[in-house]
Amino acid sequence: MAATIRDVAQASGVHVSTVSRTFSAPHLVNTETRNRVLAAAEDLGYRPNRAARALTTGRTHNLGLIVADIANPFFSHLIKGAQAHARTRDYHVFVADTDEDPQVEEELIQTLAKQVDGVLLCSPRLSNRVIEKLREDVPFVVVNRRMKGMSNVLMDVGSGAREAIGHLVSLGHRRIALLAGPAGSWTSREITDAAHAVPGIDLTVFGPNSPTEHGGLALAEAVASADVTGVLAYNDLMAIGLVEGLTALGVEVPGRVSVVGIDDIVAGRVSRPKLTTVAMPAEAAGRTAVDLLLQLVGAGETATPALATLATNLIIRDSTGPVRRELRTDP
Amino acid sequence: MAATIRDVAQASGVHVSTVSRTFSAPHLVNTETRNRVLAAAEDLGYRPNRAARALTTGRTHNLGLIVADIANPFFSHLIKGAQAHARTRDYHVFVADTDEDPQVEEELIQTLAKQVDGVLLCSPRLSNRVIEKLREDVPFVVVNRRMKGMSNVLMDVGSGAREAIGHLVSLGHRRIALLAGPAGSWTSREITDAAHAVPGIDLTVFGPNSPTEHGGLALAEAVASADVTGVLAYNDLMAIGLVEGLTALGVEVPGRVSVVGIDDIVAGRVSRPKLTTVAMPAEAAGRTAVDLLLQLVGAGETATPALATLATNLIIRDSTGPVRRELRTDP
């Protein structure tokens, strides 16, 4: 049986409320008493009930982190970054997964809101309107979506997409397909807008799509029969699925079609051909988001929202190559 | 501003404690009052504070899930299985990552113990002694370690290892290396014991090792210079890292060395050569662990520990092949 607050009170000869105060507001307890209580607590192996303490102090020292798909390596790196950094600030991070379902996302935010000091919401699929309503209950930092009046951590994926398409163009590609991500994704919209703004190319957009290996695989026939020589996919999982599908159809990558992903996950580095990709600073985003969230938690109602934008960069590997002469067009 | 319990009490004309009781012990409130309180709560958008309710009812409807490395796809599939299944039972699962550090593991269990109804501890690195002490505070199910007197979900990785080595033997391999996993891993011990028990082979064990791609990469030189033609790795990440390292050294896989992983993660399916592996039922293990944990939570002190052992199976792909004639030995 774990020691209770009553055991500690009895052992140190004080009232239960004094023990409680020693843990929740130690500066209000005189030094001699405080030391006696803490010594007794240590002897008995007593740990203050954080849930109970939360009711007194309003702080749990826990953060919630909500992601769309915990099995997507992009999110696991973001989680690792956030957890490691929070640990150095004496915070634990508990992670929940929405399975790309806006309904579940809303439910999880509501559940977490009263149990943690703040929530990191990554790549939300909910509408801005719903998020704005939910954040009345708990401090929020949103990662991968720009929302005015809120703290945001963004990755400069628009630049990344421009750089990726510029790379394809430099290899002679002009007819380019963009595989969009899920509906409701800010990142997907940024990529699409950036791609549309590139001059001198003939762009075909497929989507919205499920941002998974299967989502990419399912597009292989459409891409093979479209008149394109270069592809930019919403993420590496889709790019890997597409390459699998094209290979199965006898369409060589990069001989016939060049493919670029986004994220830089391990699977892209070990797949054949090795995937050219736009690296996203997922771990750094996790760390930065924790910093911004703890600023909000510390400042309370007076908090000023902050915006951090992190750079992306193109990594050229083997899934992109020069357009074949017989496929070249000079528009 | 979210509605408080006081707002609901005022709107329904009852005392705050009656509102509290309506949510924590509805059978103790008369029907007419209960309906009035619930209607007011709904009108005002009031949600009972689950932390406060937990202090009254002793139930949070949350489960904790602790894994060694959230970035290892094996664990993400286990998490997905557990979360999806818990959701159907009206439970949320919050995940925490120990970063393979037994100290952090102990801390997280202590933190979670008072905030959730039960803990799923996956692939612990802590000693049995410490785990047995910690479980006095909260119901526990341990995944991937056999512990007498506790509920366990195991995968039959011993059979899997035997099957993998049998496959290598059937291809003519006799000199076989085993890349062990981390110290403290029950799974690694099971694999090692099973490998030692296979007759007629010459086994070299490397390790303990970090169960990551880097851990496998770091062993490439040692494996290349050891006199072996077949390798079984503790997991797919290590196998993939090893293949990368061997390829960089000019050692062909499977031409010169055949490599088998364990887990069946996506990266192994898209890597070249495609990885032969022992598939581990990670999602099913997550679901089963939730079932066993909710049995413990429901039964309280009278709970009987249960043991579930799930089958593994060998998936033969391209990273294993017949031993070359000039390398063949017939002991």
Interface residues (C-beta under 8 A of the other chain):
Chain A: M1 A2 R47 N49 R50 A51 A52 A54 L55 T60 N62 G64 I70 A71 P73 S76 H77 I79 K80 Q83 A84 R87 H92 V93 F94 V95 A96 D97 D99 V104 L108 Q110 T111 K114 Q115 E136 D137 E213 I240 E244 V266 A267 V270 S271 R272
Chain B: M1 A2 R47 N49 R50 A51 A52 A54 L55 T60 N62 G64 I70 A71 P73 S76 H77 I79 K80 Q83 A84 R87 H92 V93 F94 V95 A96 D97 D99 V104 L108 Q110 T111 K114 Q115 E136 D137 E213 I240 V243 E244 V266 A267 V270 S271 R272
